[in-house]
């Protein structure tokens, strides 16, 4: 099976709320809304300055019947093609 990145339209200030599309054996697969989450973080220092640490994406929700053996590859492809997460826009 061949898996390819098509698009992701998440943007500041909510990178995690876009629509992810990939091709699986040539057919476009649309992932569920809010499927991505970042292992980045946001915090405020003692002077109330916002600090953002961008992190890799994980896919928390896959389309129904998505092949189990391709889930790890899908996350790798996302991280190669989508800007790193946790922009702090939702804080």
QUIJO-V52538 format. One record per backbone hydrogen bond with DSSP energy under -0.5 kcal/mol. NH is the residue of the N-H (numbers start at 1). CO is the residue of the C=O. E is the energy in kcal/mol with one decimal. If there is no record, write none. Layout:
BEGIN
<<NH | CO | E> <NH | CO | E>>
END
This chain:
BEGIN
<<4 | 23 | -2.4> <6 | 21 | -2.2> <7 | 21 | -1.8> <9 | 19 | -1.1> <11 | 14 | -0.6> <14 | 11 | -2.2> <17 | 14 | -1.8> <18 | 15 | -0.7> <20 | 18 | -0.5> <21 | 7 | -2.8> <22 | 29 | -2.3> <23 | 4 | -2.9> <24 | 22 | -0.5> <24 | 27 | -2.9> <25 | 2 | -3.3> <25 | 23 | -0.6> <27 | 24 | -1.7> <29 | 22 | -4.0> <31 | 20 | -2.7> <31 | 29 | -0.5> <34 | 18 | -0.6> <35 | 32 | -0.9> <36 | 16 | -0.5> <37 | 58 | -2.1> <39 | 56 | -2.1> <41 | 53 | -2.2> <43 | 51 | -2.3> <45 | 49 | -2.0> <48 | 45 | -2.1> <51 | 43 | -3.1> <53 | 41 | -3.2> <54 | 52 | -0.6> <55 | 85 | -1.1> <58 | 37 | -2.6> <60 | 35 | -3.3> <60 | 58 | -0.7> <61 | 35 | -0.8> <66 | 63 | -1.9> <70 | 67 | -1.9> <71 | 68 | -1.3> <74 | 70 | -2.5> <75 | 71 | -1.8> <76 | 72 | -1.9> <77 | 73 | -2.6> <78 | 74 | -2.4> <79 | 75 | -2.4> <80 | 76 | -1.3> <81 | 77 | -1.0> <81 | 78 | -1.0> <82 | 78 | -2.6> <85 | 55 | -2.2> <91 | 88 | -1.5>>
END
